[in-house]
Amino acid sequence: VRETVARMDPAVVEKFQRLGIRYWQHRSPGLYNSWQETFLTDDRSVVESYMTSNNMAYRWEADGSLSWWTNFPAMRRYRGEDLWFCHPHSQHASYLKVHPDWIHRNIPNNRFPFHCYYGDGSDIPDDVVQHVRDVIWQAAVGFQLQTGDVIVVNNMYLQHGRLPYTGTRRLVVSMVPFQDQQ
């Protein structure tokens, strides 16, 4: 994460820092999990209560589908550093548009299961999303785990992910509570 900010175009960092990021979700029957499958209920009032209690904005669409969104800061201050703490590279609809299950669907970005915007609701340009993706990959480090390996990481400094693998594997994960340190 430290290298992400250092490698990123300062104008991109500044805009995300100023506006934050809006994560958008949409659930429509037949495209992805319905809102009923997502929230394990058919009761709209239960969903509305959840949204309200978690400070999420939402909208019931005319077709019965549900859209909801929430804003977050794009950066987190941790131990005196501003760290990249958002995911436009994997939460933008363009991520799905190249997936075999979605590539032939001609729908607007806000009708994909997930999408993101700047925190003010304006579109994040495709070239900015691609820049973020490029920088994330440039800063990525990969390794192969061996039986018995133990990894201890500070998740504030690392964006974790995984690549495809073959065979069986068993991972055991333990997390400790986050303590925000200014």
C-alpha positions in Angstrom: 0.0 0.0 0.0 2.9 2.3 0.7 4.2 1.8 -2.8 0.8 2.2 -4.3 0.6 5.9 -3.2 4.2 6.5 -4.1 3.7 5.2 -7.6 0.4 6.8 -8.3 -0.2 10.0 -10.2 -0.4 12.7 -7.5 -3.5 14.2 -9.2 -5.3 10.9 -8.9 -4.4 10.6 -5.2 -5.5 14.1 -4.5 -8.9 13.7 -6.2 -9.6 10.4 -4.4 -8.4 12.0 -1.1 -10.6 15.0 -1.6 -13.8 13.2 -2.8 -13.5 9.7 -1.3 -15.1 6.7 -3.0 -18.7 5.6 -3.3 -19.3 1.9 -3.5 -22.5 1.1 -5.4 -24.4 -2.2 -5.2 -27.3 -3.4 -7.4 -29.3 -6.5 -7.1 -31.7 -7.5 -9.8 -33.3 -11.0 -10.3 -31.6 -12.9 -13.0 -28.4 -10.9 -13.3 -26.7 -11.8 -10.0 -28.0 -12.7 -6.6 -31.3 -11.0 -6.0 -31.7 -8.7 -3.0 -33.7 -11.5 -1.3 -30.7 -13.9 -1.7 -28.2 -11.3 -0.6 -30.1 -10.3 2.6 -31.7 -13.7 3.2 -35.2 -12.2 3.5 -38.2 -11.3 1.4 -39.1 -8.5 3.8 -38.2 -5.0 2.5 -38.5 -3.5 5.9 -35.7 -5.8 7.2 -33.4 -4.6 4.4 -34.4 -1.0 5.0 -33.6 -1.3 8.7 -30.2 -2.8 7.9 -29.4 0.0 5.4 -30.5 2.7 7.8 -28.6 1.3 10.8 -25.4 1.0 8.6 -25.6 4.5 7.2 -26.3 3.3 3.6 -28.4 5.1 1.1 -30.7 2.9 -0.9 -33.3 3.0 -3.6 -36.0 0.5 -4.6 -36.2 0.5 -8.4 -39.4 0.3 -10.4 -38.6 -3.2 -11.5 -38.3 -4.4 -7.9 -34.6 -4.5 -7.8 -32.5 -2.7 -5.2 -29.6 -0.3 -5.4 -27.6 0.9 -2.4 -24.4 2.8 -1.9 -22.1 4.1 0.8 -19.2 6.5 0.8 -15.8 6.0 2.4 -12.6 7.9 2.5 -10.2 6.7 -0.1 -7.2 7.1 2.2 -6.6 6.0 5.8 -4.2 7.7 8.1 -2.1 5.1 9.9 1.0 5.6 12.0 1.5 9.0 10.4 1.1 7.9 6.8 -1.8 8.3 4.4 -2.4 4.9 2.9 -4.4 3.9 -0.2 -7.5 2.3 1.2 -10.0 1.9 -1.6 -10.7 -0.5 -4.4 -11.7 1.2 -7.7 -9.6 -1.4 -9.5 -11.8 -4.3 -8.5 -15.1 -2.6 -7.7 -15.6 -0.7 -10.9 -18.1 -2.2 -13.4 -15.3 -2.4 -16.0 -13.9 -5.2 -13.9 -17.0 -7.3 -14.7 -17.4 -6.1 -18.3 -14.4 -8.2 -19.4 -15.6 -11.3 -17.5 -17.0 -14.1 -19.7 -20.3 -14.1 -17.8 -20.8 -10.4 -18.3 -18.9 -9.4 -21.5 -22.0 -9.6 -23.7 -24.4 -7.7 -21.4 -25.2 -4.3 -22.6 -26.3 -2.6 -19.3 -25.4 0.7 -17.7 -22.6 0.6 -15.0 -25.1 1.2 -12.2 -27.0 -2.0 -13.1 -24.0 -4.3 -12.7 -23.9 -6.0 -9.3 -21.2 -3.6 -8.2 -19.7 -0.3 -9.3 -17.9 2.7 -7.8 -17.9 6.4 -8.2 -16.0 9.3 -6.7 -17.6 10.1 -3.3 -19.6 13.0 -4.9 -21.3 10.5 -7.3 -19.3 11.5 -10.4 -17.9 8.9 -12.7 -14.3 7.7 -12.2 -12.9 7.8 -15.8 -11.8 4.5 -17.3 -8.2 5.8 -17.7 -8.0 6.6 -14.0 -9.3 3.1 -13.1 -6.7 1.6 -15.4 -4.0 3.7 -13.9 -4.9 2.4 -10.5 -4.9 -1.2 -11.8 -1.5 -0.7 -13.4 0.0 0.7 -10.2 -1.5 -2.1 -8.0 0.1 -4.7 -10.3 3.4 -2.8 -10.4 3.5 -2.9 -6.6 2.3 -6.5 -6.3 4.6 -9.2 -4.8 3.8 -12.9 -5.3 5.1 -16.0 -3.7 4.1 -19.7 -3.4 3.2 -21.0 0.0 4.7 -24.3 1.1 3.2 -26.7 3.6 3.8 -25.4 7.1 4.4 -21.8 6.0 3.3 -19.1 8.4 2.7 -15.5 7.3 2.2 -12.6 9.6 1.1 -9.3 7.9 -0.1 -5.9 8.9 -3.1 -5.7 6.7 -3.0 -1.9 6.8 0.2 -2.1 4.7 -0.7 -4.9 2.4 -3.6 -5.4 0.0 -4.0 -9.1 -0.1 -5.2 -11.2 -2.9 -4.7 -14.5 -4.5 -4.1 -15.9 -7.9 -5.5 -19.2 -9.3 -4.0 -22.4 -8.0 -4.3 -26.1 -8.6 -4.7 -28.9 -6.1 -6.1 -28.7 -2.7 -5.1 -26.3 0.0 -6.1 -25.4 3.5 -5.5 -22.0 4.9 -6.0 -21.0 8.5 -6.5 -17.3 9.1 -6.5 -15.3 12.4 -7.2 -11.7 12.6 -6.9 -9.2 15.5 -9.0 -6.2 16.0 -8.0 -3.1 14.0 -6.7 -0.2 16.1 -6.6 3.0 14.2 -3.4 4.8 15.0 -3.1 8.3 13.8 
